[in-house]
Amino acid sequence: MRNKLSFALLSLLLLVSPCLSLGYDGIFFLGFNLEKEPFNNVYVRQAVAHAVDMKTIVKLASAEIVPGSVIPPGMTGYQKELLPYSLDLKQAKVLMRRGKYLPVNPKLKNISLLHTDGVKTTAIAKEVQNNLRAIGIKVSLFQVKYQNELKWNEELVSRRHHLYLLGYKTDLIAGLTMEAAPDVTDTYKLLEPLFHSKGAVNLSGFNNSTIDMLLDQVSVIGYAYQLERDLKLKEVNKVLYQELPALVLFYIPKL
């Protein structure tokens, strides 16, 4: 639960200048609630990825790179060949039709996006809201003060909302106190809580047997076998890139 209740601290990271970055160890993403329509449909999630203006969001966050790979650069399993989803409204509308969600569908008209009241986070939420309007998705913003950690945690775990904005690092507390273990940037520590079906911070309800199997395998591969870990994590990365339980908006730098 500690990681869920640490968003107030994590919001400070958004103020860190990229020039201070020594690499990346976290992701800030748009999470989809896979237990609610329309985001239980992969075509709709892919449509959103083509409708969101990633370059503008990266600028709003004062970040450096438009993400493609779910795993950040410099971390085991990163794949530069996984390019960012292009801003392509025509393709997004094709995907919406393929998912059988036409613009008149009432289930597109009452979509709730949960976020905190940080200046940059709010700006990103509004950008997503504006972007999705172009493909017939009407988003209402639900804002929680980041100081109110109990309320934030309650709203996150309730899964009442269709979408949410969240940042996650491999070990937030250790990173902020400079007491990180040598392997604090291990990719497994980033992905397992978020995307394993039993992950502590799997707030999307993502349940994929292939992901579970691969992450379980990585968990027992020692660090001496780095090539094998890299291959397994690249497989995880590809599945997450295609299935899109979350759309990574920017990478969070190390402190």
LINGI-V977505 format. One record per residue. RES is the residue in one letter. PHI is phi in radians with two decimals (* if undefined). OMEGA is omega in whole degrees, -180 to 180 (none if undefined). NEAR is the number of other ideal C-beta (glycine too) atoms within 12 Angstrom. Layout:
res->RES phi->PHI omega->OMEGA near->NEAR
res->RES phi->PHI omega->OMEGA near->NEAR
//
This chain:
res->M phi->* omega->-176 near->15
res->R phi->-0.99 omega->-178 near->20
res->N phi->-1.16 omega->179 near->32
res->K phi->-1.17 omega->-175 near->29
res->L phi->-1.63 omega->-174 near->24
res->S phi->-1.92 omega->-176 near->31
res->F phi->-1.19 omega->178 near->40
res->A phi->-1.06 omega->177 near->27
res->L phi->-1.23 omega->-178 near->31
res->L phi->-1.10 omega->-179 near->38
res->S phi->-1.05 omega->178 near->33
res->L phi->-1.12 omega->-179 near->23
res->L phi->-1.12 omega->-179 near->38
res->L phi->-1.23 omega->179 near->35
res->L phi->-1.66 omega->-178 near->20
res->V phi->-1.31 omega->179 near->27
res->S phi->-1.16 omega->178 near->14
res->P phi->-0.97 omega->-178 near->23
res->C phi->-1.19 omega->178 near->10
res->L phi->-1.54 omega->-174 near->14
res->S phi->-1.22 omega->173 near->24
res->L phi->-1.91 omega->-174 near->16
res->G phi->2.07 omega->-175 near->24
res->Y phi->-2.26 omega->175 near->37
res->D phi->-2.53 omega->179 near->37
res->G phi->-2.84 omega->-180 near->47
res->I phi->-2.35 omega->171 near->43
res->F phi->-1.98 omega->-169 near->44
res->F phi->-2.50 omega->170 near->42
res->L phi->-1.64 omega->-179 near->45
res->G phi->-1.60 omega->178 near->40
res->F phi->-1.83 omega->172 near->44
res->N phi->-1.45 omega->-175 near->35
res->L phi->-1.38 omega->177 near->29
res->E phi->-1.66 omega->-180 near->21
res->K phi->-2.16 omega->169 near->26
res->E phi->-1.24 omega->0 near->23
res->P phi->-1.60 omega->-168 near->37
res->F phi->-1.48 omega->169 near->42
res->N phi->-1.36 omega->-180 near->24
res->N phi->-1.80 omega->-176 near->27
res->V phi->-1.12 omega->179 near->27
res->Y phi->-1.13 omega->178 near->27
res->V phi->-1.19 omega->179 near->41
res->R phi->-1.10 omega->177 near->43
res->Q phi->-1.17 omega->177 near->33
res->A phi->-1.09 omega->178 near->40
res->V phi->-1.05 omega->-179 near->50
res->A phi->-1.07 omega->178 near->45
res->H phi->-1.48 omega->-179 near->31
res->A phi->-1.66 omega->-177 near->37
res->V phi->-1.36 omega->180 near->47
res->D phi->-1.45 omega->-174 near->32
res->M phi->-1.11 omega->-178 near->35
res->K phi->-1.10 omega->178 near->22
res->T phi->-1.15 omega->-180 near->21
res->I phi->-1.12 omega->178 near->38
res->V phi->-1.05 omega->177 near->28
res->K phi->-1.14 omega->180 near->20
res->L phi->-1.06 omega->-179 near->28
res->A phi->-1.52 omega->-175 near->40
res->S phi->0.98 omega->180 near->25
res->A phi->-1.62 omega->-172 near->35
res->E phi->-1.91 omega->-168 near->23
res->I phi->-2.18 omega->171 near->32
res->V phi->-1.40 omega->-172 near->28
res->P phi->-1.29 omega->167 near->40
res->G phi->-2.15 omega->175 near->30
res->S phi->-0.99 omega->175 near->33
res->V phi->-1.15 omega->178 near->45
res->I phi->-1.37 omega->-177 near->43
res->P phi->-1.16 omega->175 near->40
res->P phi->-0.99 omega->178 near->31
res->G phi->1.57 omega->178 near->24
res->M phi->-1.74 omega->-179 near->36
res->T phi->-1.00 omega->180 near->34
res->G phi->1.72 omega->179 near->37
res->Y phi->-1.07 omega->179 near->33
res->Q phi->-2.31 omega->-180 near->27
res->K phi->-1.18 omega->180 near->17
res->E phi->-1.30 omega->174 near->12
res->L phi->-1.45 omega->-173 near->26
res->L phi->-1.38 omega->176 near->15
res->P phi->-1.02 omega->173 near->28
res->Y phi->-1.10 omega->-177 near->33
res->S phi->-1.34 omega->172 near->19
res->L phi->-1.31 omega->-172 near->24
res->D phi->-2.58 omega->-176 near->23
res->L phi->-1.16 omega->178 near->23
res->K phi->-1.09 omega->178 near->16
res->Q phi->-1.13 omega->179 near->21
res->A phi->-1.06 omega->180 near->34
res->K phi->-1.20 omega->175 near->26
res->V phi->-1.08 omega->-180 near->19
res->L phi->-1.16 omega->177 near->29
res->M phi->-1.09 omega->178 near->35
res->R phi->-1.16 omega->179 near->21
res->R phi->-1.11 omega->177 near->19
res->G phi->-1.44 omega->179 near->28
res->K phi->1.16 omega->175 near->16
res->Y phi->-2.14 omega->177 near->34
res->L phi->-1.43 omega->-177 near->20
res->P phi->-0.99 omega->-178 near->21
res->V phi->-1.44 omega->-177 near->12
res->N phi->-1.09 omega->-178 near->22
res->P phi->-1.09 omega->-179 near->15
res->K phi->-1.31 omega->175 near->24
res->L phi->-1.71 omega->-168 near->30
res->K phi->-1.79 omega->-178 near->21
res->N phi->-2.39 omega->-176 near->19
res->I phi->-1.69 omega->-177 near->36
res->S phi->-1.80 omega->177 near->28
res->L phi->-2.01 omega->-179 near->40
res->L phi->-1.56 omega->178 near->37
res->H phi->-2.76 omega->176 near->41
res->T phi->-1.60 omega->-174 near->39
res->D phi->-1.66 omega->174 near->24
res->G phi->-1.02 omega->-175 near->31
res->V phi->-1.03 omega->-178 near->19
res->K phi->-1.22 omega->180 near->32
res->T phi->-1.11 omega->178 near->41
res->T phi->-1.11 omega->178 near->26
res->A phi->-1.09 omega->178 near->26
res->I phi->-1.15 omega->179 near->41
res->A phi->-1.03 omega->180 near->38
res->K phi->-1.16 omega->178 near->25
res->E phi->-1.13 omega->177 near->33
res->V phi->-1.07 omega->178 near->41
res->Q phi->-0.99 omega->180 near->31
res->N phi->-1.14 omega->-178 near->23
res->N phi->-1.08 omega->-174 near->35
res->L phi->-1.29 omega->176 near->42
res->R phi->-1.04 omega->-177 near->24
res->A phi->-1.20 omega->178 near->27
res->I phi->-2.00 omega->172 near->39
res->G phi->1.50 omega->180 near->30
res->I phi->-1.72 omega->-179 near->40
res->K phi->-1.68 omega->-174 near->24
res->V phi->-1.84 omega->171 near->35
res->S phi->-1.83 omega->-178 near->23
res->L phi->-1.57 omega->177 near->29
res->F phi->-2.05 omega->-172 near->29
res->Q phi->-1.81 omega->176 near->26
res->V phi->-2.16 omega->177 near->33
res->K phi->-1.13 omega->-175 near->20
res->Y phi->-1.19 omega->176 near->32
res->Q phi->-1.21 omega->-177 near->16
res->N phi->-1.54 omega->-173 near->17
res->E phi->-1.15 omega->-179 near->24
res->L phi->-1.13 omega->179 near->18
res->K phi->-1.15 omega->179 near->22
res->W phi->-1.03 omega->-180 near->35
res->N phi->-1.08 omega->179 near->26
res->E phi->-1.05 omega->-178 near->19
res->E phi->-1.18 omega->180 near->31
res->L phi->-1.08 omega->-173 near->35
res->V phi->-1.33 omega->180 near->24
res->S phi->-1.21 omega->-176 near->19
res->R phi->0.97 omega->175 near->24
res->R phi->-1.34 omega->-173 near->21
res->H phi->-1.68 omega->-180 near->35
res->H phi->-1.39 omega->-175 near->37
res->L phi->-2.39 omega->175 near->44
res->Y phi->-2.67 omega->175 near->48
res->L phi->-1.85 omega->-176 near->52
res->L phi->-2.60 omega->172 near->49
res->G phi->-1.94 omega->-179 near->47
res->Y phi->-2.52 omega->177 near->43
res->K phi->-2.05 omega->-178 near->42
res->T phi->-1.03 omega->178 near->38
res->D phi->-2.72 omega->-173 near->31
res->L phi->-1.03 omega->-175 near->35
res->I phi->-1.13 omega->179 near->20
res->A phi->-1.08 omega->-179 near->25
res->G phi->-1.12 omega->-177 near->34
res->L phi->-1.36 omega->-178 near->25
res->T phi->-1.73 omega->-179 near->14
res->M phi->1.10 omega->178 near->12
res->E phi->-1.94 omega->-175 near->13
res->A phi->-1.18 omega->173 near->22
res->A phi->-1.25 omega->-178 near->16
res->P phi->-1.00 omega->-176 near->11
res->D phi->-1.78 omega->-175 near->20
res->V phi->-1.06 omega->-179 near->27
res->T phi->-1.61 omega->178 near->34
res->D phi->-1.00 omega->-176 near->33
res->T phi->-1.08 omega->179 near->44
res->Y phi->-0.97 omega->-179 near->36
res->K phi->-1.18 omega->177 near->34
res->L phi->-1.45 omega->-171 near->46
res->L phi->-1.50 omega->-174 near->47
res->E phi->-1.04 omega->180 near->31
res->P phi->-1.10 omega->-174 near->32
res->L phi->-1.50 omega->-166 near->40
res->F phi->-2.18 omega->171 near->44
res->H phi->-1.24 omega->-177 near->32
res->S phi->-1.03 omega->179 near->23
res->K phi->-1.88 omega->-179 near->19
res->G phi->-1.12 omega->-176 near->30
res->A phi->-1.13 omega->-178 near->20
res->V phi->-2.15 omega->176 near->40
res->N phi->-1.39 omega->-174 near->34
res->L phi->-1.56 omega->180 near->37
res->S phi->-1.59 omega->-174 near->39
res->G phi->1.32 omega->-179 near->26
res->F phi->-1.24 omega->-178 near->39
res->N phi->-2.43 omega->-176 near->19
res->N phi->-2.31 omega->-174 near->29
res->S phi->-1.10 omega->179 near->14
res->T phi->-1.15 omega->178 near->22
res->I phi->-1.08 omega->179 near->36
res->D phi->-1.03 omega->-178 near->23
res->M phi->-1.08 omega->-178 near->18
res->L phi->-1.14 omega->180 near->32
res->L phi->-1.16 omega->176 near->38
res->D phi->-1.11 omega->178 near->21
res->Q phi->-1.16 omega->179 near->22
res->V phi->-1.05 omega->-176 near->36
res->S phi->-1.09 omega->-178 near->24
res->V phi->-1.96 omega->176 near->15
res->I phi->-1.61 omega->-177 near->23
res->G phi->-1.16 omega->-178 near->14
res->Y phi->-1.16 omega->178 near->20
res->A phi->-1.21 omega->-179 near->8
res->Y phi->-1.77 omega->-172 near->16
res->Q phi->-1.13 omega->-179 near->19
res->L phi->-1.11 omega->180 near->15
res->E phi->-1.15 omega->177 near->20
res->R phi->-1.07 omega->-179 near->30
res->D phi->-1.07 omega->-179 near->24
res->L phi->-1.13 omega->180 near->20
res->K phi->-1.13 omega->-178 near->31
res->L phi->-1.22 omega->174 near->39
res->K phi->-1.14 omega->175 near->29
res->E phi->-1.10 omega->177 near->28
res->V phi->-1.03 omega->-178 near->44
res->N phi->-1.00 omega->-179 near->37
res->K phi->-1.11 omega->180 near->26
res->V phi->-1.13 omega->179 near->30
res->L phi->-1.12 omega->179 near->42
res->Y phi->-1.09 omega->-178 near->33
res->Q phi->-1.43 omega->-175 near->22
res->E phi->-1.42 omega->174 near->30
res->L phi->0.92 omega->170 near->36
res->P phi->-1.17 omega->177 near->43
res->A phi->-2.64 omega->176 near->39
res->L phi->-1.85 omega->-180 near->43
res->V phi->-1.21 omega->-177 near->46
res->L phi->-1.68 omega->172 near->47
res->F phi->-2.87 omega->179 near->40
res->Y phi->-1.58 omega->180 near->39
res->I phi->-1.64 omega->-178 near->43
res->P phi->-1.30 omega->170 near->34
res->K phi->-1.18 omega->175 near->29
res->L phi->-1.59 omega->none near->31
//
